[in-house]
Amino acid sequence: MGLGIEPGGLSARRRRDLAMLFGAGQRTVTVDDAAAALGVGRESAARRLSALASNGWLRRVRRGLYIAVPVDARDPATWSEDPWYLADLVWDPCYIAGWSAASHWAFTDQIFRATVVATAQRVRRVDQELADASYLVHHVGADRLEWGLVGEWRGDRKVKVSSRERTVAEMLSDPTLGGGIRHTMEVLDALLSVARLEDLVDAIERLDNGAAIKRLGYLLEVLGQETAALVRPLTSGFPLLDPSLPSGGKRSARWGLRINADVSA
């Protein structure tokens, strides 16, 4: 007996498969979910999901996890899901951070290919991909997901993103999250046009990162901003202004930094 091909290139059996997989309104499916819904073994379920993906009805997010392509997608072959949605789906509990959060808060118009994600899950690789979207993923302790985050609805998921002040505080703690110290300074300047310096200092103190306070002080001076709010004992040592660049440059005794990058205007 034939499969009874229907308009749109979808066989009757595969149409039934889709109805059984997503009839309750869910958007994603795993191999185990499919096996249970279709009443077949995992190997058979995996083959059926792969076939639906090959025909453009599903997108493979990562091994064993698929997401439904909207029926009204103009071009199913090139359709892609919101990277924030996929990140929350795969790395929950997590939040969007770094330059991705800075872009969300309109602190930068620079375009970065990867989405920055901080997750409480263990991370094997920093650079990862989901459904052709690139990510920079780093691990944080579970306690870091208890403050300084804002919820943003993306589809049916409420994705967390770091607050304005926390975004910049983390970029000062690790300038690679900001695309380097020069871009971090630009984002800092944008933040200070709409927020209080004291709130940023509070966020840095919660991160307990002495190098971040030092970088903040130095960058404030470069920007011609007041630094009185930073009068406090500095930690020992001379961390690099930008840890992603080669060491070298002069030491700043005032801020306890090795100035290995030129951030002058």
Secondary structure, DSSP 4 states (H G I P E B T S, - for coil): ----EETTTEEHHHHHHHHHHHTTS--EEEHHHHHHHHTS-HHHHHHHHHHHHHTTSEEEEETTEEEEPPTT-S-TTT----HHHHHHHHH-SEEE-HHHHHHHTTS-----SSEEEEESS--S-SEEEETTEEEEEEE--GGGGSSSEEEEEETTEEEEEE-HHHHHHHHHH-GGGGTSHHHHHHHHHHHHTTS-HHHHHHHHHHHT-HHHHHHHHHHHHHHT---GGG-SPPPSS--BSSTTS-S-SEEETTTTEEE-S----
